[in-house]
């Protein structure tokens, strides 16, 4: 590559990465601008309503809370409880619009409301936290009327597990279906999650559902169908049910979509499984846990004539329905004729991925120990058929193979003789050396690396985002301090208490009792000031002692400090005051207790 090409490549890289850094910086500017706008003075707006505003007993409607503003609620609002009205959270949606340079957010919280009595039911107004503000959600009234004559009760979607009507065996893979049925009042849209509630089976679900028409309990029905694979792992009778999280659409009385939907958790009707252990009598050799209906293909050899010591490959294909995916490959045992290696297996699922079956391919490697006409060793193999309730023997019979004498050694010698020695090889021509490259850097280049890779350039690119993040952190701290003025009060009080306590320690070291008592009283008052949200100078002795009423040691220490301070202030009996070094530990304990409370 020439100098011009090298410079052009560096310029292209520099331009591309610089453009990426510019886009990242611009995006961070927008984010920081949005955060800065969130601290404005625009008050958020709230609304609450029922949709529709009139409902019949037992028929759900939707209760909505909408928050609009440059900030929104980060916690789920909890409406007050109303007698005769059930409110269950359904979902929430959010959107953002830019109006006058500000990001206006709209969040709607949806609840499913079901009334159990007639009349006007009102959800009173309540307060929620939006950003650093407390805003009020207005009240909303629902008019509840009696059901129409002969009207059926509300029917939510229901789910059942459809199992074959028979006994099952331990370790068997059962093909079942989860049916989530339509009702006159709700129709399922999709299944979000399925979880079993019993630990006696292994549960495998396929989240791909299909909408089908089927017959259940002799009646036509429709809904979502999800294939299930169930494997019992405990013998005996057990009840099986599951929790289904389904998103359902509400319907109006004439079967049309009502305009609101919600996710709900429903339980399937319990079904009983009778699980039997596999019979021990009549179990043939080679059974390795296969339960189902399988067929074994014809054994395939890699060759019918081999030499002694040459590896031979035997391939078997086991196909059918059942737990074939977990069936291990049966192994050969070494014989005087053959040496067998550990087999490998590969599973291929059938055309229908929901069916518990497919094809298992077993590959065996055998090596003949001597020459002659012989057959591969027999391979015991069997499985259990749950429909027939019996074992099926599919042992692989010997496959004839002709083993010839090995000729590998003579061939190797001949090949060795034919291989020329290194000395006989023709001398290689010397390859030409590249020429025409510059021996010195270009006129304007002091290094081969572009400017983009320089540390100072990367630091310069990172400076704007870091500065924006620091400004955003400073702004958030200012908002927090404005919303919590007690933070400043506590910090100032603790700083003043530490300063007064340091003066008391200095006076104790000098043995100056009056100065120690004055500083000790000041430390106690400063430490207790945040508890009354007032200045330390306005606190009285009784107020400080009241704050220490639950700690006897600290209360006695503070009382002694105040008593001796009054003695030195109004009398000349300084000789009766204990030494400051004795009172200092008690003073420190009292100040520590007051600071911990504030």
Phi, psi and omega in degrees: 000136180280171178300319182295318178295320179297316179295321180296317179298316179296321179296318180296315178298316180300317181294316183295311182291323177298321178296321178296314179297324178296317180296320179296316179297318179296320178295319177295325175299316178297317180297314180296322177297320179295318179295322179295324179290338180293343180270014182290183183262006182287122182281137178289154177250147180228155175209157179216141182199162172255142179227111355283165183285350180238135182219158175261157181302130178084354180259121184285147171231180184250131174254125186242139171238121182244129178242123182233133178164187179280353171227160179221167182288131179266351178243153181289122178297142178247100180295152178296150178289139179234128180297130179086006182225127178254127179242120180237126181299135181253299179194178176217149178231153181219149177213157181230133175230148178257115180236122179056038177080005180244146178275108180263121182256143176232120180238130179243121176260127184246137179231146173269119183253127179231123182264145179245001177215162184273153177125191178265118179251123185245126170273111184292162177293151179209167184257146174229163179262123177237107186066239177255013184245156172253118180241158185254131173271125183292161177286161179219142185243137177244127178268115184253127181243164180287153178297155177291154179301128179077007181285135180284157178293157181294136183241105174284169178298148178228156183232143178223157174256121182264113181243152172299146182273079179196176174278157181236165183242153182298125180088359180283141175270114185261129176271115181233178179224143169261119181253117175254107194267145170290151173229168177298344185249340182216152175226130181287142178258313176200159179259123183273323183198150175226129179224141180277154180250008180232141180264013183267000179222158171261127190249126176231123184247157172241110184290355176279109180256158177232145174270122185223164169255131184215176179246127178229123182056040176079005182237143177291142180211170179215161179157202181267139180239124178239124177292141177233147171238119185242130178236109178289141181237001179230134181282148178111186179273136179216150176264137181239126170213172184211159174262130184240122174264111187234143175262116186242145177262128178282145180244151177276176184302339180260010175089009178265159179295134185274351177103351177223148182222168181199158177266134182221156181254121182236154179254139176283157175292132182295139175239149183259130176250130173255109188255126180251151174280152178294140180296142179271330180286138177076016180282116183283162176292153179090001178284123182234031173098004180287123179232121180153207177236110186236155173230141181254126179286172181290134179299141181239124177261148177289336178198152177261347176230124180223172175258155178300132183089351179273135181290144178237134182254130176243126182243132178236142178239118178251120184236157176147192181244137180145208181270042185296332182297327182263007181281121178282163180281128173294149187249145171287157169251143180297139177236179177290341181263330188227147169249122185253142177252165182297128184284163173243160181221154179216133182253135177236116180289151181290181180298324177263106184293346180277347180276137181280072181192185181156212181229130176251124182254119178256133179239125181243144176243122181238146177232123180287136181275337181208172181273165178133176176270121183211178177235155176297151181295147177295148182241105178295133179206139179202165176213170181251128179263109183291334179289318179274345182059044180207162177275147179239124181269123178233043182303137180277119180285167178296144177249125184294140180218140175259121181251121180264167177294147183284135176242018184293322184294309179300320180299320180295322179293316180298318179296325181293323180290324183285343182284122181291150178286159180300331182290335183276352181292144179291141180295140180279144176283144179288128181286145180290146180271140179296137179231171176093001179276149179290138178273344180235157176298160178296174185296320186257009181246129173253351179209152180285340181279143180288167181298330183301332183271000180287140180301319182295329180288319177296320178296322179294321178292327181279346184297313181299313178299320180296318179297319179296320178295321177295319178295320179296319179296320178295319180295318179295324178292321177297320178295320180294317180295321179294325180278341182229075181296339180295339178296316179293320181298314180296319182294317179295319181295318179294323178294317179293322179295320178295322180294315179294323179293325176295321176296322178294320178295318179298318178294325178294323178294326178278346182078020181272097185293312181302316180294324178297316181293321179296315178293325179295317177298319179297320179296319179296316181292320179295320181291330181270352185299316181297339181291334179248002181053044180223178179279151184295327183293340181267359180280144178257170179300315183296326180291321178292317180294328178295325179290340181253022186293337183267004177230107186294317181298313180294323179295317178296320179296314180296321179297319180295318179299314180295319181298311181291329177294321177293325179296315181289339182278322187249350180227175179251020184275059182287340182290337182277354182281132177297162179296141180302327180297333178283322182278341186299312180299322179292321177298314180299322179295317181294318179295321179297319179295318179294319180294324179294325179289328183278000000 
